[in-house]
């Protein structure tokens, strides 16, 4: 990854990689198109709901990793953001499950 020589308040700011961002944007577009296809072809139900949750978490990962530049951060910082997010998604899934049953 290329890095710029510019600094902000004494901190080194890495230069963004346009190919990675374009790749993530293409994946997000494809996942959104897949969600639309699923929404109009599958019947409403538990499977479709969990499929949407999975695709939403996957899209959130790409947004966090590439557009918030956490892909190249330290592992502990990533865990401090990703683990609570997974817990919240798990809790939402449990609430949805309880509402269905």
RADA-V467324 format. One record per residue. N is the residue number from 1. PSI is psi as a letter, one per 20 degrees, with the letter a starting at -180 (999 if undefined). OMEGA is omega in degrees with one decimal (* if undefined). D_LAST is the distance of its C-alpha to the last C-alpha in whole Angstrom. Layout:
N | PSI | OMEGA | D_LAST
N | PSI | OMEGA | D_LAST
This chain:
1 | p | 178.5 | 49
2 | q | 178.0 | 52
3 | q | 178.2 | 53
4 | r | 179.5 | 54
5 | j | 179.4 | 57
6 | q | 176.6 | 56
7 | q | 175.5 | 55
8 | o | -178.7 | 53
9 | k | 177.3 | 55
10 | i | 179.5 | 56
11 | q | 179.8 | 53
12 | p | -178.5 | 53
13 | o | 179.9 | 50
14 | q | 178.1 | 49
15 | p | -177.7 | 50
16 | q | -180.0 | 47
17 | o | -174.4 | 46
18 | h | 179.7 | 46
19 | g | 179.0 | 45
20 | g | -179.6 | 42
21 | g | 177.5 | 41
22 | g | 177.9 | 42
23 | g | 178.9 | 40
24 | h | 179.0 | 37
25 | h | 177.7 | 37
26 | g | 178.3 | 37
27 | g | 178.8 | 34
28 | h | 177.2 | 32
29 | g | 179.4 | 33
30 | g | 179.0 | 32
31 | h | 177.1 | 29
32 | g | 176.7 | 28
33 | g | 177.3 | 30
34 | g | 177.5 | 27
35 | g | 177.5 | 24
36 | g | 178.9 | 26
37 | g | 179.1 | 26
38 | g | -178.2 | 23
39 | h | -176.2 | 22
40 | i | -178.0 | 24
41 | h | -178.1 | 24
42 | q | 174.9 | 20
43 | q | 177.3 | 17
44 | p | -179.9 | 15
45 | a | -177.3 | 12
46 | g | -179.1 | 10
47 | g | -179.7 | 14
48 | h | 179.5 | 15
49 | g | -179.8 | 14
50 | h | 175.4 | 14
51 | g | 175.9 | 18
52 | g | 178.0 | 18
53 | g | 179.4 | 18
54 | g | -179.6 | 20
55 | h | 177.8 | 23
56 | g | 177.3 | 23
57 | h | 177.8 | 23
58 | g | 177.6 | 26
59 | h | 178.2 | 27
60 | h | 176.9 | 27
61 | g | -179.4 | 29
62 | h | 178.6 | 32
63 | g | -179.7 | 32
64 | g | -175.3 | 33
65 | g | -172.2 | 35
66 | g | -174.6 | 37
67 | h | 173.9 | 37
68 | j | 174.2 | 37
69 | k | 177.7 | 39
70 | i | 178.6 | 37
71 | h | -176.3 | 38
72 | j | 179.5 | 41
73 | r | 177.8 | 41
74 | q | -176.7 | 41
75 | h | -179.1 | 38
76 | h | 177.4 | 37
77 | g | 177.9 | 37
78 | g | 179.4 | 34
79 | h | -179.2 | 32
80 | i | 177.3 | 32
81 | g | -173.7 | 31
82 | g | -176.1 | 29
83 | g | 175.8 | 27
84 | h | 178.5 | 26
85 | g | 178.4 | 24
86 | g | 178.0 | 22
87 | g | 179.7 | 21
88 | g | 178.5 | 20
89 | h | 177.3 | 18
90 | g | 179.0 | 16
91 | g | 177.2 | 15
92 | g | 177.1 | 14
93 | g | 177.1 | 12
94 | g | 178.6 | 11
95 | g | 178.1 | 10
96 | g | -180.0 | 9
97 | g | 179.2 | 6
98 | h | 178.7 | 5
99 | h | -179.5 | 6
100 | g | -175.9 | 4
101 | 999 | * | 0
